[in-house]
Amino acid sequence: MTQTRRAQILMEPGDYSRLEKLARQSGVSVAELVRRAVKEQYFAGRTAVPKAAKRICGMNLPVIEWEEAEKDIAEGHDGALP
């Protein structure tokens, strides 16, 4: 198991209350919210999935076979694919 380190921060009471509410809604601790925020803000690199990609994947869009998609694309280009 990885050894963890402790970090302590001081926050305005209103900000902390908002974090507590978000934590309850998310079913995680305030500490976990802070860890996630730090990772996303400061450590997200090329391996991180961009927010736009996460949103698109979460849309539950219909999936079609490649042959059908290729046909639709060709029709959109007057039958000639680039």
mmCIF file of the N, C-alpha and C atoms, coordinates in Angstrom:
data_MODEL
# 
_entry.id   MODEL 
# 
loop_
_atom_site.group_PDB 
_atom_site.id 
_atom_site.type_symbol 
_atom_site.label_atom_id 
_atom_site.label_alt_id 
_atom_site.label_comp_id 
_atom_site.label_asym_id 
_atom_site.label_entity_id 
_atom_site.label_seq_id 
_atom_site.pdbx_PDB_ins_code 
_atom_site.Cartn_x 
_atom_site.Cartn_y 
_atom_site.Cartn_z 
_atom_site.occupancy 
_atom_site.B_iso_or_equiv 
_atom_site.pdbx_formal_charge 
_atom_site.auth_seq_id 
_atom_site.auth_comp_id 
_atom_site.auth_asym_id 
_atom_site.auth_atom_id 
_atom_site.pdbx_PDB_model_num 
ATOM 1   N N  . MET A 1 1  ? 0.832   -1.177 0.000   1.00 0.00 ? 1  MET A N  1 
ATOM 2   C CA . MET A 1 1  ? 0.000   0.000  0.000   1.00 0.00 ? 1  MET A CA 1 
ATOM 3   C C  . MET A 1 1  ? 0.881   1.247  0.000   1.00 0.00 ? 1  MET A C  1 
ATOM 4   N N  . THR A 1 2  ? 0.479   2.247  -0.761  1.00 0.00 ? 2  THR A N  1 
ATOM 5   C CA . THR A 1 2  ? 1.241   3.477  -0.858  1.00 0.00 ? 2  THR A CA 1 
ATOM 6   C C  . THR A 1 2  ? 1.110   4.290  0.419   1.00 0.00 ? 2  THR A C  1 
ATOM 7   N N  . GLN A 1 3  ? 2.228   4.821  0.862   1.00 0.00 ? 3  GLN A N  1 
ATOM 8   C CA . GLN A 1 3  ? 2.196   5.668  2.053   1.00 0.00 ? 3  GLN A CA 1 
ATOM 9   C C  . GLN A 1 3  ? 1.635   7.026  1.655   1.00 0.00 ? 3  GLN A C  1 
ATOM 10  N N  . THR A 1 4  ? 0.709   7.546  2.451   1.00 0.00 ? 4  THR A N  1 
ATOM 11  C CA . THR A 1 4  ? 0.118   8.842  2.160   1.00 0.00 ? 4  THR A CA 1 
ATOM 12  C C  . THR A 1 4  ? 0.690   9.896  3.097   1.00 0.00 ? 4  THR A C  1 
ATOM 13  N N  . ARG A 1 5  ? 0.539   11.136 2.687   1.00 0.00 ? 5  ARG A N  1 
ATOM 14  C CA . ARG A 1 5  ? 1.001   12.265 3.492   1.00 0.00 ? 5  ARG A CA 1 
ATOM 15  C C  . ARG A 1 5  ? -0.189  13.138 3.841   1.00 0.00 ? 5  ARG A C  1 
ATOM 16  N N  . ARG A 1 6  ? -0.096  13.805 4.944   1.00 0.00 ? 6  ARG A N  1 
ATOM 17  C CA . ARG A 1 6  ? -1.171  14.668 5.415   1.00 0.00 ? 6  ARG A CA 1 
ATOM 18  C C  . ARG A 1 6  ? -0.923  16.102 4.943   1.00 0.00 ? 6  ARG A C  1 
ATOM 19  N N  . ALA A 1 7  ? -1.992  16.756 4.500   1.00 0.00 ? 7  ALA A N  1 
ATOM 20  C CA . ALA A 1 7  ? -1.950  18.180 4.158   1.00 0.00 ? 7  ALA A CA 1 
ATOM 21  C C  . ALA A 1 7  ? -3.094  18.855 4.904   1.00 0.00 ? 7  ALA A C  1 
ATOM 22  N N  . GLN A 1 8  ? -2.840  20.015 5.421   1.00 0.00 ? 8  GLN A N  1 
ATOM 23  C CA . GLN A 1 8  ? -3.883  20.729 6.154   1.00 0.00 ? 8  GLN A CA 1 
ATOM 24  C C  . GLN A 1 8  ? -4.088  22.077 5.489   1.00 0.00 ? 8  GLN A C  1 
ATOM 25  N N  . ILE A 1 9  ? -5.351  22.431 5.257   1.00 0.00 ? 9  ILE A N  1 
ATOM 26  C CA . ILE A 1 9  ? -5.666  23.730 4.660   1.00 0.00 ? 9  ILE A CA 1 
ATOM 27  C C  . ILE A 1 9  ? -6.729  24.418 5.517   1.00 0.00 ? 9  ILE A C  1 
ATOM 28  N N  . LEU A 1 10 ? -6.710  25.720 5.475   1.00 0.00 ? 10 LEU A N  1 
ATOM 29  C CA . LEU A 1 10 ? -7.720  26.517 6.150   1.00 0.00 ? 10 LEU A CA 1 
ATOM 30  C C  . LEU A 1 10 ? -8.591  27.156 5.080   1.00 0.00 ? 10 LEU A C  1 
ATOM 31  N N  . MET A 1 11 ? -9.910  27.138 5.304   1.00 0.00 ? 11 MET A N  1 
ATOM 32  C CA . MET A 1 11 ? -10.843 27.666 4.310   1.00 0.00 ? 11 MET A CA 1 
ATOM 33  C C  . MET A 1 11 ? -11.855 28.583 4.977   1.00 0.00 ? 11 MET A C  1 
ATOM 34  N N  . GLU A 1 12 ? -12.428 29.436 4.176   1.00 0.00 ? 12 GLU A N  1 
ATOM 35  C CA . GLU A 1 12 ? -13.533 30.261 4.653   1.00 0.00 ? 12 GLU A CA 1 
ATOM 36  C C  . GLU A 1 12 ? -14.694 29.331 4.996   1.00 0.00 ? 12 GLU A C  1 
ATOM 37  N N  . PRO A 1 13 ? -15.438 29.623 6.045   1.00 0.00 ? 13 PRO A N  1 
ATOM 38  C CA . PRO A 1 13 ? -16.546 28.751 6.444   1.00 0.00 ? 13 PRO A CA 1 
ATOM 39  C C  . PRO A 1 13 ? -17.565 28.511 5.325   1.00 0.00 ? 13 PRO A C  1 
ATOM 40  N N  . GLY A 1 14 ? -17.887 29.520 4.564   1.00 0.00 ? 14 GLY A N  1 
ATOM 41  C CA . GLY A 1 14 ? -18.849 29.358 3.478   1.00 0.00 ? 14 GLY A CA 1 
ATOM 42  C C  . GLY A 1 14 ? -18.348 28.415 2.395   1.00 0.00 ? 14 GLY A C  1 
ATOM 43  N N  . ASP A 1 15 ? -17.066 28.521 2.064   1.00 0.00 ? 15 ASP A N  1 
ATOM 44  C CA . ASP A 1 15 ? -16.484 27.631 1.050   1.00 0.00 ? 15 ASP A CA 1 
ATOM 45  C C  . ASP A 1 15 ? -16.499 26.188 1.538   1.00 0.00 ? 15 ASP A C  1 
ATOM 46  N N  . TYR A 1 16 ? -16.163 26.001 2.812   1.00 0.00 ? 16 TYR A N  1 
ATOM 47  C CA . TYR A 1 16 ? -16.151 24.648 3.363   1.00 0.00 ? 16 TYR A CA 1 
ATOM 48  C C  . TYR A 1 16 ? -17.555 24.058 3.374   1.00 0.00 ? 16 TYR A C  1 
ATOM 49  N N  . SER A 1 17 ? -18.531 24.880 3.714   1.00 0.00 ? 17 SER A N  1 
ATOM 50  C CA . SER A 1 17 ? -19.923 24.410 3.714   1.00 0.00 ? 17 SER A CA 1 
ATOM 51  C C  . SER A 1 17 ? -20.343 23.965 2.327   1.00 0.00 ? 17 SER A C  1 
ATOM 52  N N  . ARG A 1 18 ? -19.940 24.717 1.323   1.00 0.00 ? 18 ARG A N  1 
ATOM 53  C CA . ARG A 1 18 ? -20.268 24.335 -0.061  1.00 0.00 ? 18 ARG A CA 1 
ATOM 54  C C  . ARG A 1 18 ? -19.604 23.014 -0.432  1.00 0.00 ? 18 ARG A C  1 
ATOM 55  N N  . LEU A 1 19 ? -18.360 22.830 0.017   1.00 0.00 ? 19 LEU A N  1 
ATOM 56  C CA . LEU A 1 19 ? -17.670 21.557 -0.243  1.00 0.00 ? 19 LEU A CA 1 
ATOM 57  C C  . LEU A 1 19 ? -18.360 20.402 0.464   1.00 0.00 ? 19 LEU A C  1 
ATOM 58  N N  . GLU A 1 20 ? -18.789 20.633 1.703   1.00 0.00 ? 20 GLU A N  1 
ATOM 59  C CA . GLU A 1 20 ? -19.501 19.581 2.435   1.00 0.00 ? 20 GLU A CA 1 
ATOM 60  C C  . GLU A 1 20 ? -20.769 19.164 1.692   1.00 0.00 ? 20 GLU A C  1 
ATOM 61  N N  . LYS A 1 21 ? -21.492 20.132 1.173   1.00 0.00 ? 21 LYS A N  1 
ATOM 62  C CA . LYS A 1 21 ? -22.721 19.839 0.431   1.00 0.00 ? 21 LYS A CA 1 
ATOM 63  C C  . LYS A 1 21 ? -22.404 19.029 -0.826  1.00 0.00 ? 21 LYS A C  1 
ATOM 64  N N  . LEU A 1 22 ? -21.379 19.456 -1.564  1.00 0.00 ? 22 LEU A N  1 
ATOM 65  C CA . LEU A 1 22 ? -20.978 18.717 -2.771  1.00 0.00 ? 22 LEU A CA 1 
ATOM 66  C C  . LEU A 1 22 ? -20.528 17.300 -2.423  1.00 0.00 ? 22 LEU A C  1 
ATOM 67  N N  . ALA A 1 23 ? -19.811 17.169 -1.325  1.00 0.00 ? 23 ALA A N  1 
ATOM 68  C CA . ALA A 1 23 ? -19.324 15.854 -0.902  1.00 0.00 ? 23 ALA A CA 1 
ATOM 69  C C  . ALA A 1 23 ? -20.498 14.930 -0.586  1.00 0.00 ? 23 ALA A C  1 
ATOM 70  N N  . ARG A 1 24 ? -21.480 15.442 0.141   1.00 0.00 ? 24 ARG A N  1 
ATOM 71  C CA . ARG A 1 24 ? -22.662 14.633 0.463   1.00 0.00 ? 24 ARG A CA 1 
ATOM 72  C C  . ARG A 1 24 ? -23.379 14.207 -0.814  1.00 0.00 ? 24 ARG A C  1 
ATOM 73  N N  . GLN A 1 25 ? -23.540 15.144 -1.743  1.00 0.00 ? 25 GLN A N  1 
ATOM 74  C CA . GLN A 1 25 ? -24.225 14.835 -3.003  1.00 0.00 ? 25 GLN A CA 1 
ATOM 75  C C  . GLN A 1 25 ? -23.461 13.799 -3.820  1.00 0.00 ? 25 GLN A C  1 
ATOM 76  N N  . SER A 1 26 ? -22.139 13.844 -3.729  1.00 0.00 ? 26 SER A N  1 
ATOM 77  C CA . SER A 1 26 ? -21.293 12.928 -4.498  1.00 0.00 ? 26 SER A CA 1 
ATOM 78  C C  . SER A 1 26 ? -21.033 11.617 -3.775  1.00 0.00 ? 26 SER A C  1 
ATOM 79  N N  . GLY A 1 27 ? -21.356 11.559 -2.493  1.00 0.00 ? 27 GLY A N  1 
ATOM 80  C CA . GLY A 1 27 ? -21.125 10.346 -1.725  1.00 0.00 ? 27 GLY A CA 1 
ATOM 81  C C  . GLY A 1 27 ? -19.662 10.111 -1.392  1.00 0.00 ? 27 GLY A C  1 
ATOM 82  N N  . VAL A 1 28 ? -18.886 11.198 -1.299  1.00 0.00 ? 28 VAL A N  1 
ATOM 83  C CA . VAL A 1 28 ? -17.473 11.090 -0.944  1.00 0.00 ? 28 VAL A CA 1 
ATOM 84  C C  . VAL A 1 28 ? -17.176 12.088 0.170   1.00 0.00 ? 28 VAL A C  1 
ATOM 85  N N  . SER A 1 29 ? -15.967 12.010 0.707   1.00 0.00 ? 29 SER A N  1 
ATOM 86  C CA . SER A 1 29 ? -15.565 12.935 1.758   1.00 0.00 ? 29 SER A CA 1 
ATOM 87  C C  . SER A 1 29 ? -15.091 14.258 1.147   1.00 0.00 ? 29 SER A C  1 
ATOM 88  N N  . VAL A 1 30 ? -15.027 15.281 2.001   1.00 0.00 ? 30 VAL A N  1 
ATOM 89  C CA . VAL A 1 30 ? -14.485 16.566 1.569   1.00 0.00 ? 30 VAL A CA 1 
ATOM 90  C C  . VAL A 1 30 ? -13.027 16.369 1.129   1.00 0.00 ? 30 VAL A C  1 
ATOM 91  N N  . ALA A 1 31 ? -12.292 15.561 1.874   1.00 0.00 ? 31 ALA A N  1 
ATOM 92  C CA . ALA A 1 31 ? -10.892 15.301 1.530   1.00 0.00 ? 31 ALA A CA 1 
ATOM 93  C C  . ALA A 1 31 ? -10.770 14.704 0.129   1.00 0.00 ? 31 ALA A C  1 
ATOM 94  N N  . GLU A 1 32 ? -11.673 13.780 -0.206  1.00 0.00 ? 32 GLU A N  1 
ATOM 95  C CA . GLU A 1 32 ? -11.631 13.169 -1.535  1.00 0.00 ? 32 GLU A CA 1 
ATOM 96  C C  . GLU A 1 32 ? -11.930 14.197 -2.619  1.00 0.00 ? 32 GLU A C  1 
ATOM 97  N N  . LEU A 1 33 ? -12.882 15.092 -2.364  1.00 0.00 ? 33 LEU A N  1 
ATOM 98  C CA . LEU A 1 33 ? -13.160 16.165 -3.333  1.00 0.00 ? 33 LEU A CA 1 
ATOM 99  C C  . LEU A 1 33 ? -11.923 17.017 -3.567  1.00 0.00 ? 33 LEU A C  1 
ATOM 100 N N  . VAL A 1 34 ? -11.234 17.356 -2.478  1.00 0.00 ? 34 VAL A N  1 
ATOM 101 C CA . VAL A 1 34 ? -10.034 18.189 -2.585  1.00 0.00 ? 34 VAL A CA 1 
ATOM 102 C C  . VAL A 1 34 ? -8.941  17.439 -3.351  1.00 0.00 ? 34 VAL A C  1 
ATOM 103 N N  . ARG A 1 35 ? -8.747  16.143 -3.033  1.00 0.00 ? 35 ARG A N  1 
ATOM 104 C CA . ARG A 1 35 ? -7.738  15.356 -3.755  1.00 0.00 ? 35 ARG A CA 1 
ATOM 105 C C  . ARG A 1 35 ? -8.034  15.327 -5.247  1.00 0.00 ? 35 ARG A C  1 
ATOM 106 N N  . ARG A 1 36 ? -9.302  15.093 -5.587  1.00 0.00 ? 36 ARG A N  1 
ATOM 107 C CA . ARG A 1 36 ? -9.691  15.052 -7.007  1.00 0.00 ? 36 ARG A CA 1 
ATOM 108 C C  . ARG A 1 36 ? -9.451  16.396 -7.686  1.00 0.00 ? 36 ARG A C  1 
ATOM 109 N N  . ALA A 1 37 ? -9.799  17.474 -7.004  1.00 0.00 ? 37 ALA A N  1 
ATOM 110 C CA . ALA A 1 37 ? -9.618  18.808 -7.582  1.00 0.00 ? 37 ALA A CA 1 
ATOM 111 C C  . ALA A 1 37 ? -8.140  19.103 -7.826  1.00 0.00 ? 37 ALA A C  1 
ATOM 112 N N  . VAL A 1 38 ? -7.294  18.736 -6.868  1.00 0.00 ? 38 VAL A N  1 
ATOM 113 C CA . VAL A 1 38 ? -5.856  18.960 -7.021  1.00 0.00 ? 38 VAL A CA 1 
ATOM 114 C C  . VAL A 1 38 ? -5.321  18.159 -8.202  1.00 0.00 ? 38 VAL A C  1 
ATOM 115 N N  . LYS A 1 39 ? -5.712  16.893 -8.286  1.00 0.00 ? 39 LYS A N  1 
ATOM 116 C CA . LYS A 1 39 ? -5.248  16.061 -9.404  1.00 0.00 ? 39 LYS A CA 1 
ATOM 117 C C  . LYS A 1 39 ? -5.689  16.637 -10.744 1.00 0.00 ? 39 LYS A C  1 
ATOM 118 N N  . GLU A 1 40 ? -6.960  17.040 -10.810 1.00 0.00 ? 40 GLU A N  1 
ATOM 119 C CA . GLU A 1 40 ? -7.487  17.569 -12.076 1.00 0.00 ? 40 GLU A CA 1 
ATOM 120 C C  . GLU A 1 40 ? -6.823  18.890 -12.453 1.00 0.00 ? 40 GLU A C  1 
ATOM 121 N N  . GLN A 1 41 ? -6.640  19.764 -11.473 1.00 0.00 ? 41 GLN A N  1 
ATOM 122 C CA . GLN A 1 41 ? -6.104  21.090 -11.747 1.00 0.00 ? 41 GLN A CA 1 
ATOM 123 C C  . GLN A 1 41 ? -4.605  21.084 -12.024 1.00 0.00 ? 41 GLN A C  1 
ATOM 124 N N  . TYR A 1 42 ? -3.858  20.304 -11.248 1.00 0.00 ? 42 TYR A N  1 
ATOM 125 C CA . TYR A 1 42 ? -2.407  20.407 -11.316 1.00 0.00 ? 42 TYR A CA 1 
ATOM 126 C C  . TYR A 1 42 ? -1.682  19.207 -11.907 1.00 0.00 ? 42 TYR A C  1 
ATOM 127 N N  . PHE A 1 43 ? -2.298  18.053 -11.890 1.00 0.00 ? 43 PHE A N  1 
ATOM 128 C CA . PHE A 1 43 ? -1.583  16.857 -12.318 1.00 0.00 ? 43 PHE A CA 1 
ATOM 129 C C  . PHE A 1 43 ? -2.143  16.226 -13.579 1.00 0.00 ? 43 PHE A C  1 
ATOM 130 N N  . ALA A 1 44 ? -3.202  16.782 -14.122 1.00 0.00 ? 44 ALA A N  1 
ATOM 131 C CA . ALA A 1 44 ? -3.792  16.206 -15.329 1.00 0.00 ? 44 ALA A CA 1 
ATOM 132 C C  . ALA A 1 44 ? -2.815  16.426 -16.486 1.00 0.00 ? 44 ALA A C  1 
ATOM 133 N N  . GLY A 1 45 ? -2.394  15.348 -17.072 1.00 0.00 ? 45 GLY A N  1 
ATOM 134 C CA . GLY A 1 45 ? -1.448  15.434 -18.186 1.00 0.00 ? 45 GLY A CA 1 
ATOM 135 C C  . GLY A 1 45 ? -2.063  14.877 -19.441 1.00 0.00 ? 45 GLY A C  1 
ATOM 136 N N  . ARG A 1 46 ? -1.217  14.443 -20.316 1.00 0.00 ? 46 ARG A N  1 
ATOM 137 C CA . ARG A 1 46 ? -1.684  13.900 -21.595 1.00 0.00 ? 46 ARG A CA 1 
ATOM 138 C C  . ARG A 1 46 ? -2.487  12.627 -21.430 1.00 0.00 ? 46 ARG A C  1 
ATOM 139 N N  . THR A 1 47 ? -2.294  11.941 -20.318 1.00 0.00 ? 47 THR A N  1 
ATOM 140 C CA . THR A 1 47 ? -3.021  10.694 -20.115 1.00 0.00 ? 47 THR A CA 1 
ATOM 141 C C  . THR A 1 47 ? -4.437  10.943 -19.593 1.00 0.00 ? 47 THR A C  1 
ATOM 142 N N  . ALA A 1 48 ? -4.698  12.158 -19.144 1.00 0.00 ? 48 ALA A N  1 
ATOM 143 C CA . ALA A 1 48 ? -6.032  12.462 -18.621 1.00 0.00 ? 48 ALA A CA 1 
ATOM 144 C C  . ALA A 1 48 ? -7.021  12.618 -19.772 1.00 0.00 ? 48 ALA A C  1 
ATOM 145 N N  . VAL A 1 49 ? -8.229  12.173 -19.553 1.00 0.00 ? 49 VAL A N  1 
ATOM 146 C CA . VAL A 1 49 ? -9.273  12.312 -20.557 1.00 0.00 ? 49 VAL A CA 1 
ATOM 147 C C  . VAL A 1 49 ? -9.839  13.722 -20.453 1.00 0.00 ? 49 VAL A C  1 
ATOM 148 N N  . PRO A 1 50 ? -9.808  14.477 -21.551 1.00 0.00 ? 50 PRO A N  1 
ATOM 149 C CA . PRO A 1 50 ? -10.337 15.839 -21.511 1.00 0.00 ? 50 PRO A CA 1 
ATOM 150 C C  . PRO A 1 50 ? -11.810 15.860 -21.103 1.00 0.00 ? 50 PRO A C  1 
ATOM 151 N N  . LYS A 1 51 ? -12.218 16.960 -20.485 1.00 0.00 ? 51 LYS A N  1 
ATOM 152 C CA . LYS A 1 51 ? -13.595 17.101 -20.026 1.00 0.00 ? 51 LYS A CA 1 
ATOM 153 C C  . LYS A 1 51 ? -14.579 16.907 -21.177 1.00 0.00 ? 51 LYS A C  1 
ATOM 154 N N  . ALA A 1 52 ? -14.263 17.441 -22.343 1.00 0.00 ? 52 ALA A N  1 
ATOM 155 C CA . ALA A 1 52 ? -15.170 17.313 -23.485 1.00 0.00 ? 52 ALA A CA 1 
ATOM 156 C C  . ALA A 1 52 ? -15.366 15.846 -23.850 1.00 0.00 ? 52 ALA A C  1 
ATOM 157 N N  . ALA A 1 53 ? -14.300 15.064 -23.821 1.00 0.00 ? 53 ALA A N  1 
ATOM 158 C CA . ALA A 1 53 ? -14.412 13.643 -24.151 1.00 0.00 ? 53 ALA A CA 1 
ATOM 159 C C  . ALA A 1 53 ? -15.266 12.916 -23.115 1.00 0.00 ? 53 ALA A C  1 
ATOM 160 N N  . LYS A 1 54 ? -15.113 13.277 -21.838 1.00 0.00 ? 54 LYS A N  1 
ATOM 161 C CA . LYS A 1 54 ? -15.922 12.656 -20.792 1.00 0.00 ? 54 LYS A CA 1 
ATOM 162 C C  . LYS A 1 54 ? -17.398 12.969 -21.012 1.00 0.00 ? 54 LYS A C  1 
ATOM 163 N N  . ARG A 1 55 ? -17.687 14.224 -21.386 1.00 0.00 ? 55 ARG A N  1 
ATOM 164 C CA . ARG A 1 55 ? -19.079 14.607 -21.613 1.00 0.00 ? 55 ARG A CA 1 
ATOM 165 C C  . ARG A 1 55 ? -19.668 13.869 -22.813 1.00 0.00 ? 55 ARG A C  1 
ATOM 166 N N  . ILE A 1 56 ? -18.902 13.766 -23.876 1.00 0.00 ? 56 ILE A N  1 
ATOM 167 C CA . ILE A 1 56 ? -19.384 13.068 -25.068 1.00 0.00 ? 56 ILE A CA 1 
ATOM 168 C C  . ILE A 1 56 ? -19.651 11.604 -24.750 1.00 0.00 ? 56 ILE A C  1 
ATOM 169 N N  . CYS A 1 57 ? -18.737 10.969 -24.028 1.00 0.00 ? 57 CYS A N  1 
ATOM 170 C CA . CYS A 1 57 ? -18.916 9.563  -23.672 1.00 0.00 ? 57 CYS A CA 1 
ATOM 171 C C  . CYS A 1 57 ? -20.120 9.360  -22.757 1.00 0.00 ? 57 CYS A C  1 
ATOM 172 N N  . GLY A 1 58 ? -20.452 10.362 -21.986 1.00 0.00 ? 58 GLY A N  1 
ATOM 173 C CA . GLY A 1 58 ? -21.573 10.263 -21.077 1.00 0.00 ? 58 GLY A CA 1 
ATOM 174 C C  . GLY A 1 58 ? -22.918 10.560 -21.716 1.00 0.00 ? 58 GLY A C  1 
ATOM 175 N N  . MET A 1 59 ? -22.938 10.878 -23.003 1.00 0.00 ? 59 MET A N  1 
ATOM 176 C CA . MET A 1 59 ? -24.178 11.250 -23.682 1.00 0.00 ? 59 MET A CA 1 
ATOM 177 C C  . MET A 1 59 ? -25.033 10.061 -24.100 1.00 0.00 ? 59 MET A C  1 
ATOM 178 N N  . ASN A 1 60 ? -24.491 8.861  -24.032 1.00 0.00 ? 60 ASN A N  1 
ATOM 179 C CA . ASN A 1 60 ? -25.222 7.669  -24.459 1.00 0.00 ? 60 ASN A CA 1 
ATOM 180 C C  . ASN A 1 60 ? -25.770 7.816  -25.873 1.00 0.00 ? 60 ASN A C  1 
ATOM 181 N N  . LEU A 1 61 ? -24.902 8.238  -26.777 1.00 0.00 ? 61 LEU A N  1 
ATOM 182 C CA . LEU A 1 61 ? -25.290 8.414  -28.171 1.00 0.00 ? 61 LEU A CA 1 
ATOM 183 C C  . LEU A 1 61 ? -25.448 7.062  -28.854 1.00 0.00 ? 61 LEU A C  1 
ATOM 184 N N  . PRO A 1 62 ? -26.272 7.008  -29.895 1.00 0.00 ? 62 PRO A N  1 
ATOM 185 C CA . PRO A 1 62 ? -26.428 5.730  -30.592 1.00 0.00 ? 62 PRO A CA 1 
ATOM 186 C C  . PRO A 1 62 ? -25.116 5.322  -31.274 1.00 0.00 ? 62 PRO A C  1 
ATOM 187 N N  . VAL A 1 63 ? -24.902 4.029  -31.341 1.00 0.00 ? 63 VAL A N  1 
ATOM 188 C CA . VAL A 1 63 ? -23.696 3.492  -31.969 1.00 0.00 ? 63 VAL A CA 1 
ATOM 189 C C  . VAL A 1 63 ? -24.120 2.750  -33.230 1.00 0.00 ? 63 VAL A C  1 
ATOM 190 N N  . ILE A 1 64 ? -23.429 3.044  -34.340 1.00 0.00 ? 64 ILE A N  1 
ATOM 191 C CA . ILE A 1 64 ? -23.746 2.364  -35.598 1.00 0.00 ? 64 ILE A CA 1 
ATOM 192 C C  . ILE A 1 64 ? -22.494 1.659  -36.105 1.00 0.00 ? 64 ILE A C  1 
ATOM 193 N N  . GLU A 1 65 ? -22.694 0.722  -36.993 1.00 0.00 ? 65 GLU A N  1 
ATOM 194 C CA . GLU A 1 65 ? -21.575 -0.003 -37.590 1.00 0.00 ? 65 GLU A CA 1 
ATOM 195 C C  . GLU A 1 65 ? -20.804 0.915  -38.542 1.00 0.00 ? 65 GLU A C  1 
ATOM 196 N N  . TRP A 1 66 ? -19.499 0.628  -38.716 1.00 0.00 ? 66 TRP A N  1 
ATOM 197 C CA . TRP A 1 66 ? -18.658 1.472  -39.539 1.00 0.00 ? 66 TRP A CA 1 
ATOM 198 C C  . TRP A 1 66 ? -19.174 1.569  -40.974 1.00 0.00 ? 66 TRP A C  1 
ATOM 199 N N  . GLU A 1 67 ? -19.644 0.481  -41.530 1.00 0.00 ? 67 GLU A N  1 
ATOM 200 C CA . GLU A 1 67 ? -20.112 0.508  -42.915 1.00 0.00 ? 67 GLU A CA 1 
ATOM 201 C C  . GLU A 1 67 ? -21.253 1.515  -43.078 1.00 0.00 ? 67 GLU A C  1 
ATOM 202 N N  . GLU A 1 68 ? -22.160 1.547  -42.115 1.00 0.00 ? 68 GLU A N  1 
ATOM 203 C CA . GLU A 1 68 ? -23.272 2.493  -42.165 1.00 0.00 ? 68 GLU A CA 1 
ATOM 204 C C  . GLU A 1 68 ? -22.767 3.925  -42.001 1.00 0.00 ? 68 GLU A C  1 
ATOM 205 N N  . ALA A 1 69 ? -21.825 4.129  -41.090 1.00 0.00 ? 69 ALA A N  1 
ATOM 206 C CA . ALA A 1 69 ? -21.263 5.461  -40.882 1.00 0.00 ? 69 ALA A CA 1 
ATOM 207 C C  . ALA A 1 69 ? -20.533 5.932  -42.124 1.00 0.00 ? 69 ALA A C  1 
ATOM 208 N N  . GLU A 1 70 ? -19.771 5.026  -42.752 1.00 0.00 ? 70 GLU A N  1 
ATOM 209 C CA . GLU A 1 70 ? -19.026 5.369  -43.957 1.00 0.00 ? 70 GLU A CA 1 
ATOM 210 C C  . GLU A 1 70 ? -19.978 5.776  -45.075 1.00 0.00 ? 70 GLU A C  1 
ATOM 211 N N  . LYS A 1 71 ? -21.089 5.055  -45.199 1.00 0.00 ? 71 LYS A N  1 
ATOM 212 C CA . LYS A 1 71 ? -22.099 5.381  -46.207 1.00 0.00 ? 71 LYS A CA 1 
ATOM 213 C C  . LYS A 1 71 ? -22.685 6.770  -45.950 1.00 0.00 ? 71 LYS A C  1 
ATOM 214 N N  . ASP A 1 72 ? -23.016 7.055  -44.701 1.00 0.00 ? 72 ASP A N  1 
ATOM 215 C CA . ASP A 1 72 ? -23.561 8.373  -44.343 1.00 0.00 ? 72 ASP A CA 1 
ATOM 216 C C  . ASP A 1 72 ? -22.564 9.487  -44.651 1.00 0.00 ? 72 ASP A C  1 
ATOM 217 N N  . ILE A 1 73 ? -21.289 9.235  -44.357 1.00 0.00 ? 73 ILE A N  1 
ATOM 218 C CA . ILE A 1 73 ? -20.247 10.233 -44.629 1.00 0.00 ? 73 ILE A CA 1 
ATOM 219 C C  . ILE A 1 73 ? -20.129 10.467 -46.127 1.00 0.00 ? 73 ILE A C  1 
ATOM 220 N N  . ALA A 1 74 ? -20.112 9.378  -46.888 1.00 0.00 ? 74 ALA A N  1 
ATOM 221 C CA . ALA A 1 74 ? -19.999 9.493  -48.347 1.00 0.00 ? 74 ALA A CA 1 
ATOM 222 C C  . ALA A 1 74 ? -21.173 10.269 -48.924 1.00 0.00 ? 74 ALA A C  1 
ATOM 223 N N  . GLU A 1 75 ? -22.381 9.997  -48.435 1.00 0.00 ? 75 GLU A N  1 
ATOM 224 C CA . GLU A 1 75 ? -23.557 10.717 -48.906 1.00 0.00 ? 75 GLU A CA 1 
ATOM 225 C C  . GLU A 1 75 ? -23.429 12.207 -48.600 1.00 0.00 ? 75 GLU A C  1 
ATOM 226 N N  . GLY A 1 76 ? -22.837 12.539 -47.494 1.00 0.00 ? 76 GLY A N  1 
ATOM 227 C CA . GLY A 1 76 ? -22.639 13.931 -47.127 1.00 0.00 ? 76 GLY A CA 1 
ATOM 228 C C  . GLY A 1 76 ? -21.596 14.622 -47.987 1.00 0.00 ? 76 GLY A C  1 
ATOM 229 N N  . HIS A 1 77 ? -20.775 13.830 -48.674 1.00 0.00 ? 77 HIS A N  1 
ATOM 230 C CA . HIS A 1 77 ? -19.754 14.364 -49.569 1.00 0.00 ? 77 HIS A CA 1 
ATOM 231 C C  . HIS A 1 77 ? -20.084 14.063 -51.020 1.00 0.00 ? 77 HIS A C  1 
ATOM 232 N N  . ASP A 1 78 ? -21.361 14.005 -51.328 1.00 0.00 ? 78 ASP A N  1 
ATOM 233 C CA . ASP A 1 78 ? -21.815 13.711 -52.686 1.00 0.00 ? 78 ASP A CA 1 
ATOM 234 C C  . ASP A 1 78 ? -21.222 12.428 -53.250 1.00 0.00 ? 78 ASP A C  1 
ATOM 235 N N  . GLY A 1 79 ? -21.060 11.431 -52.400 1.00 0.00 ? 79 GLY A N  1 
ATOM 236 C CA . GLY A 1 79 ? -20.620 10.119 -52.826 1.00 0.00 ? 79 GLY A CA 1 
ATOM 237 C C  . GLY A 1 79 ? -19.115 9.939  -52.896 1.00 0.00 ? 79 GLY A C  1 
ATOM 238 N N  . ALA A 1 80 ? -18.357 11.005 -52.746 1.00 0.00 ? 80 ALA A N  1 
ATOM 239 C CA . ALA A 1 80 ? -16.899 10.914 -52.829 1.00 0.00 ? 80 ALA A CA 1 
ATOM 240 C C  . ALA A 1 80 ? -16.269 11.176 -51.471 1.00 0.00 ? 80 ALA A C  1 
ATOM 241 N N  . LEU A 1 81 ? -15.589 10.179 -50.948 1.00 0.00 ? 81 LEU A N  1 
ATOM 242 C CA . LEU A 1 81 ? -14.884 10.378 -49.685 1.00 0.00 ? 81 LEU A CA 1 
ATOM 243 C C  . LEU A 1 81 ? -13.566 11.079 -49.926 1.00 0.00 ? 81 LEU A C  1 
ATOM 244 N N  . PRO A 1 82 ? -13.168 11.938 -49.005 1.00 0.00 ? 82 PRO A N  1 
ATOM 245 C CA . PRO A 1 82 ? -11.875 12.642 -49.173 1.00 0.00 ? 82 PRO A CA 1 
ATOM 246 C C  . PRO A 1 82 ? -10.713 11.685 -49.114 1.00 0.00 ? 82 PRO A C  1 
# 
